[in-house]
Amino acid sequence: MDVASLESGLAFYQGLFGFEEVARPFPTMAILDAGTTSISVHEKAEGSQSSETSSDTRRYARHWTPVHLDFHVDALTPFVDQVTAAGGVVERLFLTEGPRPVAFCADPFGNGFCIIAQRR
């Protein structure tokens, strides 16, 4: 997951989701683990080329991607408060629609993720 600042990315994902840093293969990249899930957080400059085969550049405003993370939590409401306190954005809440409450969110770097409650 690309972030504008590695330290800010670590603070967000470690503080909010309890990930622990287990490796730092490069000074600008950390591998985080939360038991059954590992993610890589990699600092990349805004405006840098995203791929040698694309003219698209990195931007850290909210952006759409077909891939995002879903985090399952016991209760939605207290957790969405923590998302905003950590600098993330809660974009949409589904409290009564569907089988479980869900929040569509974004981290401070524009990466989307969902919070899914285990129960109502």
Salt bridges, closest charged atoms under 4 A:
ASP2 OD2 - ARG58 NE 2.63
GLU7 OE2 - ARG24 NH1 3.60
GLU21 OE2 - ARG24 NE 2.88
ASP56 OD1 - ARG59 NH1 2.89
ASP70 OD1 - HIS68 NE2 3.01
GLU91 OE2 - ARG62 NE 2.57
